[in-house]
């Protein structure tokens, strides 16, 4: 996450002429932004010369940045090479994002891409990488629907029906547009031994396609399963946060780390703690959006840093 305009410019400069930087302007309230974050994360895997950056569009300190790049809606992406914006994408469009990144990466200097034609591809290694990627996507949320299009704009009748069923029972679910990625589209069929889409996964396990979803809906089992998954997910998050809070006698949840705080408030608390000589550990909330968001609810404290002693919240910078 970018905290200042200076930091953003430094990152874009570091990408240089031989790399591509993709900047995602996002907002906390925007659900499509969260989906596009996951898509961007997957698209950026194993791309050495691709820099991914996030800018909170409504953050006061970054107002000049959003104005500079003409951001009027979120999600909003800019593609930068050699310090210049070479392309722009507005809205939640996974397929468009994939196409733009692929096209721009292919235009990078041949020396950077290093496509060695004589290099042999190991089919087993390639398959192993795809399986690992599929498992990440399947477990990205407690409930994940692999569909054509997205919940706001399904691209086939069966996907539209699946979304309608889940919405009727007010289920919370993640999704992945299989039209945006042919490797996932074909690979998941083999992985799940299920030849069609949509496919519904709960806690990493395949429930089935639209026919099974319809049967589960009519019997009431779909709502029960979704409710249990939501409760289990909440329990898992609570357990994880409890473990993190008790990881050390004194724990500081901050932006950045002890050696390199990423905001003035975090730096101020680190300086104060270092001055006491006490032993403490830190957790960088910029590295984990789930912890960053859920800890606010868990602690009923809306900002960072947050200081805990023996598992109890002491407070933030002012306290």
C-alpha positions in Angstrom: 0.0 0.0 0.0 1.2 3.5 -0.9 1.1 6.0 2.0 2.5 9.1 0.3 2.8 10.7 -3.1 6.6 10.6 -2.7 6.5 6.9 -2.0 4.4 6.3 -5.1 6.7 8.3 -7.4 9.7 6.5 -6.0 8.1 3.1 -6.7 7.1 4.1 -10.2 10.6 5.4 -10.9 12.1 2.1 -9.6 10.0 0.1 -12.1 11.9 2.0 -14.9 11.7 1.5 -18.6 12.2 -2.3 -18.4 9.3 -3.0 -16.0 5.6 -2.3 -15.7 3.8 -0.8 -12.7 0.1 -1.3 -12.2 -1.5 1.0 -9.7 -4.9 0.1 -8.2 -6.9 3.1 -6.8 -9.4 1.5 -4.3 -11.7 2.4 -1.4 -12.6 0.4 1.7 -16.4 0.5 1.1 -16.0 -0.8 -2.5 -16.6 -4.6 -2.8 -15.5 -4.8 -6.5 -12.2 -3.4 -5.3 -11.7 -6.4 -3.1 -12.4 -8.7 -6.0 -10.0 -6.9 -8.3 -7.4 -7.1 -5.6 -7.6 -10.9 -5.6 -7.5 -10.9 -9.5 -4.5 -8.6 -9.6 -2.7 -10.8 -7.0 -3.2 -13.9 -9.1 -2.3 -12.1 -12.4 0.9 -10.8 -10.8 2.2 -14.2 -9.7 5.6 -15.1 -11.1 5.9 -11.9 -13.2 9.4 -10.6 -12.1 9.2 -7.3 -13.8 5.6 -6.4 -12.7 5.2 -4.0 -9.8 1.7 -3.9 -8.1 0.8 -0.9 -6.0 -2.4 0.1 -4.1 -3.6 3.7 -3.5 -6.5 4.4 -1.2 -8.4 6.9 -3.3 -10.3 8.7 -0.6 -7.3 9.1 1.8 -6.8 12.8 2.6 -3.0 12.5 2.3 -3.3 11.1 -1.2 -5.9 13.5 -2.6 -3.3 15.2 -4.8 -2.4 11.8 -6.3 -6.0 10.9 -7.2 -6.4 14.3 -8.8 -3.1 14.0 -10.7 -4.1 10.8 -12.3 -7.7 11.8 -13.0 -9.3 9.2 -10.7 -13.1 9.7 -10.5 -14.3 6.2 -9.6 -13.0 3.0 -8.1 -11.7 0.5 -8.9 -9.4 2.5 -11.2 -6.1 1.2 -12.6 -3.2 3.0 -14.3 -0.4 1.2 -16.1 2.9 3.0 -15.9 6.2 2.4 -17.8 9.2 4.6 -17.7 7.4 7.1 -15.5 4.6 7.6 -18.0 1.0 6.4 -17.9 0.6 4.0 -20.9 -2.9 2.8 -20.3 -5.9 3.1 -18.0 -8.7 0.8 -16.9 -11.9 1.8 -15.0 -14.3 -0.5 -13.2 -14.2 -4.1 -12.1 -13.1 -5.9 -15.4 -10.9 -8.9 -14.6 -10.7 -9.9 -18.3 -9.8 -6.4 -19.3 -7.1 -6.2 -16.6 -5.6 -9.6 -17.7 -5.5 -8.5 -21.3 -3.9 -5.1 -20.6 -1.2 -6.6 -18.4 -0.5 -9.4 -20.9 -0.2 -7.0 -23.8 2.0 -4.5 -21.9 4.2 -7.2 -20.5 4.8 -8.6 -24.0 5.9 -5.2 -25.2 8.7 -5.0 -22.6 12.3 -5.3 -23.9 13.3 -8.7 -25.1 16.3 -8.7 -22.7 13.9 -8.3 -19.8 11.4 -10.9 -20.8 14.2 -13.4 -21.5 12.0 -15.8 -23.5 14.5 -18.5 -24.1 13.1 -20.6 -27.0 15.5 -23.4 -26.3 14.4 -23.8 -22.7 12.4 -26.9 -22.2 9.1 -26.7 -20.3 8.6 -29.3 -17.6 5.0 -30.4 -17.9 4.9 -31.8 -14.3 6.2 -28.5 -12.8 3.7 -26.5 -14.9 0.9 -28.7 -13.7 2.1 -28.4 -10.1 2.1 -24.6 -10.3 -1.4 -24.6 -11.7 -2.7 -26.8 -9.0 -1.2 -24.6 -6.3 -2.8 -21.6 -7.9 -6.2 -23.3 -8.1 -6.0 -24.2 -4.4 -5.3 -20.6 -3.5 -8.3 -19.4 -5.5 -10.6 -22.2 -4.0 -9.6 -21.2 -0.5 -9.6 -17.4 -1.0 -13.0 -17.2 0.8 -15.1 -19.6 2.9 -17.5 -19.8 -0.1 -16.2 -19.3 -3.7 -18.3 -19.4 -6.8 -16.4 -20.0 -10.1 -18.7 -18.5 -12.7 -18.9 -16.8 -16.1 -18.8 -13.1 -15.5 -19.3 -11.6 -12.0 -22.3 -11.3 -9.6 -23.2 -7.9 -11.0 -23.0 -9.0 -14.6 -23.2 -12.8 -15.1 -22.2 -13.9 -18.6 -24.4 -17.0 -18.8 -27.9 -18.1 -17.6 -26.6 -20.8 -15.2 -24.2 -18.4 -13.5 -27.0 -15.9 -13.2 -29.2 -18.5 -11.6 -26.4 -19.5 -9.2 -25.9 -15.9 -8.0 -29.6 -15.5 -7.6 -29.8 -18.6 -5.4 -27.0 -17.3 -3.2 -28.4 -13.8 -3.0 -31.9 -15.2 -2.0 -30.4 -16.7 1.2 -28.1 -13.6 1.7 -25.0 -15.7 1.5 -21.6 -14.0 1.6 -19.4 -15.4 -1.1 -16.3 -14.7 -3.2 -16.2 -15.4 -6.9 -13.9 -15.8 -9.8 -14.6 -15.1 -13.5 -13.4 -18.2 -15.4 -13.7 -16.2 -18.7 -10.8 -14.1 -17.6 -8.3 -16.9 -17.3 -8.3 -19.9 -19.7 -5.7 -21.8 -17.6 -8.0 -21.7 -14.6 -11.1 -22.4 -16.7 -9.6 -25.6 -18.2 -7.5 -26.7 -15.2 -10.3 -26.5 -12.6 -12.4 -28.9 -14.6 -9.7 -31.5 -14.3 -8.9 -30.6 -10.7 -12.5 -31.0 -9.6 -13.5 -33.7 -12.0 -16.5 -31.5 -12.8 -16.9 -30.6 -16.5 -19.1 -27.5 -16.3 -19.6 -24.1 -14.7 -20.6 -22.6 -12.4 -18.8 -24.6 -9.6 -19.5 -23.8 -5.9 -16.8 -24.4 -3.3 -17.3 -24.3 0.5 -14.3 -24.3 2.8 -12.2 -25.7 -0.1 -14.6 -28.5 -0.9 -16.6 -28.7 -4.2 -20.4 -28.7 -3.6 -21.3 -29.0 -7.2 -22.9 -27.1 -10.1 -26.2 -25.3 -10.6 -28.4 -28.5 -10.4 -27.0 -29.5 -7.0 -27.2 -25.9 -5.8 -30.9 -25.9 -6.8 -31.6 -29.1 -5.0 -29.8 -27.8 -1.9 -31.7 -24.6 -2.1 -35.1 -26.4 -2.3 -34.3 -28.6 0.7 -32.9 -25.8 2.8 -29.5 -27.3 2.9 -27.9 -24.5 0.9 -28.7 -21.9 3.5 -27.6 -24.2 6.3 -24.3 -24.8 4.6 -23.7 -21.1 3.9 -24.6 -20.2 7.5 -22.2 -22.8 8.9 -19.4 -21.7 6.5 -19.9 -18.1 7.6 -19.8 -19.0 11.3 -16.8 -21.2 10.8 -15.0 -18.4 8.9 -15.7 -15.9 11.6 -14.5 -18.4 14.2 -11.3 -19.0 12.2 -10.6 -15.3 12.0 -11.3 -14.8 15.7 -8.9 -17.6 16.6 -6.2 -16.3 14.3 -6.5 -12.7 15.8 -6.4 -14.1 19.3 -3.2 -16.0 18.5 -1.6 -13.0 16.9 -2.5 -10.7 19.9 -1.0 -13.2 22.3 2.1 -13.9 20.1 4.2 -11.8 22.5 3.6 -10.2 25.9 3.6 -6.8 24.2 2.3 -6.7 20.6 2.1 -3.7 18.3 -0.1 -3.8 15.2 1.2 -1.1 12.9 1.9 0.1 9.4 5.3 -1.2 8.4 7.7 -2.7 10.9 9.9 -1.7 13.8 12.8 -0.9 11.6 10.8 0.9 8.9 7.4 2.4 10.1 5.1 3.3 7.2 3.2 6.1 8.9 3.9 8.9 11.4 1.7 7.5 14.1 3.3 4.1 13.9 6.8 5.7 14.0 5.8 7.7 17.1 4.7 4.6 19.0 7.8 2.7 18.0 10.0 5.5 19.2 8.1 5.6 22.6 8.3 1.8 23.1 12.0 1.8 22.1 12.6 4.5 24.7 11.3 2.3 27.5 13.6 -0.6 26.7 10.8 -3.2 27.0 10.7 -6.2 24.6 7.9 -6.2 22.1 7.0 -7.6 18.7 5.2 -6.0 15.7 2.7 -7.1 13.0 2.6 -5.2 9.7 -1.1 -4.8 8.9 -0.3 -3.6 5.4 0.8 -7.1 4.6 -2.6 -8.7 5.5 -5.8 -7.0 4.5 -7.9 -9.6 6.5 -6.1 -8.8 9.7 -6.2 -5.1 9.0 -9.9 -5.0 8.6 -11.1 -7.7 11.0 -8.9 -6.5 13.9 -10.8 -3.2 13.9 -14.0 -5.0 14.6 -12.4 -7.5 17.0 -10.9 -4.8 19.1 -13.7 -2.2 18.5 -10.9 0.2 17.7 -11.1 1.9 14.2 -7.5 3.0 13.6 -3.8 1.9 13.7 -1.5 1.5 15.4 -3.0 -0.7 18.2 -0.9 -1.8 21.2 -1.7 -5.0 23.2 -0.2 -6.1 26.5 -0.9 -9.7 27.6 -3.7 -10.0 25.0 -5.4 -6.8 26.2 -5.8 -3.7 24.1 -4.1 -0.7 25.6 -5.1 1.7 22.8 -3.6 3.7 19.9 -1.1 6.5 19.4 -2.9 9.0 21.7 -3.3 6.6 24.6 
